[in-house]
Structures are given as structure tokens and as C-alpha cells.
Amino acid sequence: MKLLKWFKRDKSKTDNDRTNPVITDYELPPYPAKEDMAENKVYLKETLNYTEDLIEKPFTIDAHTCSVMFLESLTDEEKMEKNLYSKLNHVHSIEALEDTLKNMDASKLLHVSEAVPHILAGKCLLFIDGLDYCYTLNTNKIILRDIGQPENEQIIRGAHQGFVESLMVNIYLLRQMVQHPQLTIRFKKVGEKKNTKVCIVHVEGIADKKVLNEIDRRLSKIDSDKLISSGVIEEYLEDFPYSPFPQFMSTERPDRCALNLLDGKIVLFVEGEGTALLLPMSFLSFYQSNDDYNSRWYAGTFFRLLRMFSFVTSVTLPGIYIAIISFHFEIIPYGMTFVIKDAVEEIPYPPIVEAFFMELTLELIREAGVRLPSPIGQTIGIVGGLVIGDAVVNAGFVSSVMIIVVALTAISSFAVPANEMSMSVRLLRFPIMIMASLLGFLGIVFCLNIYLIHLCKLTSLGKPYFYPFAPFHFKGILKDVLRFPHTKTTWLNLDNEQNNNNQK
């Protein structure tokens, strides 16, 4: 009976408590400001649970008691001294005080409940005894990280600036690179409580208006009460949230955003994050780097093709090894037959187990290296690559050929300029490994066909994801796959045609 009651319990409440523990409903009922200042202060302290960083500083003007209240952790006291205290020294009446506050752009509030979000944003609250309203002044503390080079997107030649956690600083960096009158900035509040500020940046006349309207519509539907980040917004904007392929690109580089803006893309910022979302994106966009345009055109073309080849290698190489050892050993060249035979004949389990063991071990080493501090992370990489690799081969758990295959696969996945695609590639190889162990090369071809069909069907905000291959567009292939000299783009007429397609 207890088991039946457990199954019949109300799961909605427990599920909500488990999945939404971050933000609770803090919408306050209206509380009008009282003429008795003590009642207003008691209400504010009770609402903030008597937090100890709530500071109160009383003073007297013309026999009227006044009080400034603020959160010490969010308020800049130097700004208060400059904007408030220094001006109060020359005020000798309540009328003069109110005139001074109007000149300081102070906000007049009739409800103390309306002042709670202001004080939580770093503003200070001014109460005057005998008045049934209060004032808020902008004294919030701003702490900015220095503008430096992004650690996750290194380039050899070009700008070495990265976004920071301030929205206005990021827009400043972007406007410095795109000094165009049609560069348009739009702000929007999203979320159930409308507490997350989002910025949408596009170049009017180049960006697709239909895509802009669709982005605005999807952002308006976000009703999550969690802390909204770019990752949460990305899931709400995606056409296919269950796809293993990333449909948007996150970047910390203003120059990458500038290039994509002039190409008709849209940039989305979230307040408090040092990354930007680029949308919509295509599959080939994830294999392009700023170095392609800053280096010689033939070098840019070669390395771009090399990165695209690395996608095939990182996804299929472990599966090809499993298929050859399990089913198609006859295709091994005669000179290598005995070398590979001696390497694998002593391994006590099938190649699929051997491959899974090494791939998962590599993922553990990579994950540990990312989470640990940099000096320790490098040590983990050396220990994992040399000590563990040599030990498992000498112990007979893994063949030396498998070590080579795993190393080449890892290097190929590192060649991807975008972190989102790199993570997808790391997961896409496992289904191919399973199919290769069941059907050999036929299984690999079957799995690759599934991936190809999915890529052809996939869209990013309504735009074809596998463009220019599906739909096929020859000039688009010349532009996205190859890197022609800048002086020849006019001859190819690529930029004008792209802009016309966006406006259609």
C-alpha cells in the first residue's frame, strides 16, 4: 500500500521544487510609503530579512529627520559621497532638498515595495520623515574585468580583445569595429520576472527582418524563472533543441561578431556574460576562423579544408579501426599485417571494448584538465598521455595501434575553432563505433547517412543549416569552403548576392 501511495503522490510539486530551486517568487504586494519614516524602515528591513549589509545613515535637515539606506555590497560609497553627501551640505530646507534631488535625476516612489528592486540593483533609498514618498538615487557599484585576449579563442594575427561582463562595454567594443550608421541596438527584458536584460545587435538592411521578428517572438515566450543565461536562451531559440549539432555559435571575440554582422548575422548579448551568441549559423561557419582572413589566401584555404577534413577524421577514425580489426582485416596492406596482428592478438576483449575504454579515458583526462588549475591541468595531460598510455600498452589492456588512433582522433577534434562543434564531434563518434562493431563498414556508412539526412533537414531560425550543400549553391561553396583573395570577391559577386538573399 505504501508503494502505491508513493506512485500516486503529487509529482508536480516535488518536480518543480527539484528543478526550479534558484529563484522564488519575490513579487511584493503594494505597500504605500508612510509619513512615519520608522514604519518604512521596518518594512524594508523585514522584506530584506534583516540582512546585515543593509546600511542606514541618518541626518537632519531643517528639523526633519532623513535617512539613507543602501546595500553596502552593491553600492559605491565614493559615488554616494560625490553625488549625494557633498550636495547635502549646501541644503538647509526640505524644499531645497527636493529641488536638488530633481536635478540629480532621482526617482520619486509612492510605494516602498517598488523601491525593493531598486535597492537590490545597487541604488540607495532616501526617506524623509513626514513625507509619504521616498527617493532612489543611482549609486550602484560597477566592477569591470580588464579587456584582455579571450583564452578559449586564440588567434595568431588580428585583434586581441575579448568581451567582458558589462553589456555597454561589449557594445562599445563592437561599435569600435563596425562604425556604420545602420548598426542597430535593441534591448529586451526576458524571463517570467522580466529580470534579464538582453541586447540584440544587427545591421539594418543586411540582416533578415524575418529572422529578427522570429527572434523577438521566441524571446517573448521565455517564461523560465531560473537564472537566465545565454545557454538557456539558446535552447529557447533553437529550431531543433534535441539535435546533437549546435545551431548557434558563442564567441568572446568582437572581431568575429563584426565579420558576421556584415555578413547578415545577428549578435545577441546577455547582461552579466562575457560571451555573445551569433545566429543563425550554418555547419561550415563553425570551421571558419579569423586567421583565414588575416593570413595569405592560399594558407587560409588550406587550413580551412584541413579543419573540415578533421571533422570526418574525428568522427569516423575509431569506427574505421574497429571495422577493420573485426570484419575487414583483408584490406590491411601486406607489410603491416604482422605488425597489427602482433599488436592486437594479445588483447583479451573485442576492439569495441578497447576503443570505448580508451575514448572514455581520454574524455576523463580532458575533463579533469579543464576543471583543474592550469599548472595542474598540464600535469594531468602529461600523466594521462605518457604514463597511463604507456602503462596500459605494456599491461596488455590496449594495443599500441589503438593509442595512435585515439591520439589522432583527439588532435582532429581539437582543430575545430568553435567549442560547441568540438563537443558535438566528441559525442558523434560513439554511435559510429557501435555500428562499426555490428556491421563493419556498412554500419559506418549507415550512420553517416543518418547524420547527412539530419544535416540536410536541420535549420537555424528557419535558415538551412547545411547550406551551401543543401540546398546546393555553387558560389556559396566557393565562399564558405574556399578562401579567395579579397580582391576577387567582387568578381565572384558573393557579397552582393548574399545581401540580396538576406533581404528576400
BELDA-V153037 format. One line per field, one symbol per residue. ss: DSSP state (A for helix, B for strand, O for the rest). phi: phi as a letter, one per 20 degrees, with the letter a starting at -180 (. if undefined). burial: 1 if it has 9 or more other ideal C-beta (glycine too) atoms within 8 Angstrom, else 0. A space follows every 10 residues. Layout:
# BELDA-V153037
ss: ???
phi: ???
burial: ???
This chain:
# BELDA-V153037
ss: OAAAAAAOOO AAAAAAAAAO OOOOOOOOOO OBOOOOAAAA AAAAAAAOOO OOOBBBBBBB BOOBBBBBBB BOOOBOAAAA AAAAAAAAOO OOOAAAAAAA AAAOOOBBBO BOOOAAAAAA OOOBBBBBOO OOOBBBBOOB OOOOOOOOOO OOOOOOOOOO OBOOOOAAAA AAAAAAAOOO OOBBBBBBBB OOOOOBBBBB BBBOOOOOAA AAAAAAAAAA OOOOOOOOOA AAAAAAAOOO OOOOOOOOBB BOBAAAAAAA AAOOOBBBBB OOOOOBBBBO OOAAAAAOOO AAAAOOAAAA AAAAAAAAAA AAAAAAAAAA AAAAAAOOAA AOOAAAAAAA AAAAOOOOOO AAAAAAAAAA AAAAAAAAAA AOOAAAAAAA AAAAAAAAAA AAAAAOOOOA AAAAAAAAAA AAAAOOOOAA AAAAAAAAAA AAAAAAAAAO AAAAAAAAAA AAAAAAAOBB OOBBOOOBBO OBOAAAAAAA OOOOOAAAAA AAOAAAAAAA AAAO
phi: .ffffffeff fffffffeec eecdfdfefg cffefeffff fffffffell feeedccebc clmdecbdcb effddeffff ffecffeffd dcbfffffff fffelfeece cfffefffff eoeddddcfn debccccecf ecddeffcff fecececpfd ccfcedffff ffffffedec fefddcdbec ofelddeccd dbdfndffff ffffffffff efcfdefecf fffgffeffc feffefecdd bddfffffff ffenecdcdc gnceccedbf cdffffddcf ffeedfffff ffffffffff ffffedffff fffffecdff efggfegfff fffdfefecf ffffffffff ffffffffff feggffffff fffffeffgf fffffnecff ffffffffff fffffffdff ffffffefff fffffffecm ffffffffff ffffffefcc lneffefeeb ffbffffffe edcfgffdff ffmfffffff ffff
burial: 0000000000 0001000001 0000000000 1010001001 1011101100 0001100000 1001011111 1101110011 1011001100 1001011001 1001010010 1111110110 0111111110 1001111011 1000000001 0010100100 1111001011 1011101100 0010000111 1000011111 1110011100 1101110110 0101100101 0111011100 0010111111 1111111111 1101111111 1011111111 1111111111 1111101001 1011111101 1011111111 1111110100 0100001001 0011001000 1101111110 1110110110 0000001101 1111100110 0110000110 1110111111 0110010101 1101110111 0111111011 1011011100 1001110111 1111111100 0000111111 1101000010 0101001110 0100
